[in-house]
Amino acid sequence: MSVGDDDQPVSGSAPKVVTSVPWVVVLLGTGLLTALVLFTLLSIRGPERQAAPPPAPPMYLPTIAATTASPTPSDAPLVAVDTTASPTPSSSESPSPKASSPRPSTSAAGAAAPRTGTVAARYQVTRSERDFFDARLTVTNGSARSQDWRVELLFTGNVKSIQASSASGVSVSNQGGGVFVLRSTSPLASGGTATVQMRFSRTGTGDQPGQCTVNGAACSIG
C-alpha cells in the first residue's frame, strides 16, 4: 500500500508541466515579434535621414552665376572711348560752316551802324543877354527812312529854364540839374530838317551846353 501512495503524486505533476509550456512559447514569440518591429522601424528611419542632405548643395550654384555677370560692365568703358573718338572728326568739319556764318553777321552790323548815325544835330547861340540867351537847334535826317529824334542838353547850374518852339513839333522836359531833353512829336522824314528855336533863362554867364547828344550820338556845338 505504501508503494502505491508514492506513485500517485508523481503522475499528477506531469500534466502541470505540460500545461505551462504553451505560455512560454507565446512569450518567446511576442518577444521575437517586438524585436522584429523595432528593427524594421530603425531600418526605415535610417535611410530617410540620410536622404535629406543631398538637396542642399544646389543652393550654392546661383552665387557662382552672379560672379560671372561682373565682367560685363568692364566692356562699357571701351564703348565710351569709341564715342570720344567719334566727335574728333566732326569737330574738324564744323569750322567750315562757322567760318561762313560770321560773314553775313558782320555785314549786317555794318549796315545797321549808318542807320543810327545818320541823324545829326547842331546847336548854335543866336542871342545872349544878362538874364537869358537864345539858341537854335537844327536836326537833319540823312537816312533812307523816317526817324524820331531825341536831343539831350547838359548845362551847368546857372541855366534854370527853357522855352522851345518848332514848326515840325517838339516836346521839352526839364530833368533837373541843368539837363534838358527835347523830342520830336512825329518822325522826321528822310532827308528832312527840323529847326527848334530855344530861349534859356540863367543867372550868371555861359550859353553853351557842356554836352549835347542826338539819339545817343554827339552833336556839333557852335
C-alpha angles and dihedrals in degrees: 000000000000092000093054093052092057094053095055099066092050093055092050096056094055095070091052092057091049092052094052094054096078092057091055090052091050092052092049091049094051090049091052092048092050091050091050092050092051091047093051092048092051092046091052096048092047097064092042092059092047094050094057101069099060096076092060099076096064090065090075095057097081091058090061091053091054092057091053092057092061098079092060096078089052087071092058097074089056090061091048090056090054092053092052089053093052098063091056094076091043090055089056090055096046098070092066096066092036090057090055095046098064091054096072091039092057091047091051091051091050091051093051095050097068092048092061094041100050096081107087134179136195128200119206131174112227101175136012127194134166097264100025146011136204126226139178126222118200119193120190127190110208097170128102095250139048116271140183117235135208124193122194121196122193118197133172120261094275093077109083110172144003138213119195137180134179135174090225093051129262137191123209131201131181109221093184129244092068095303117133125180125201121191135184115247091211134020116279111238121242109278091008128133129213121200120201122193113208137186120194126195116216147171111223129356136319129085105183124083121241089224134019125180134173116201088342096308125107116261127207122262124206 
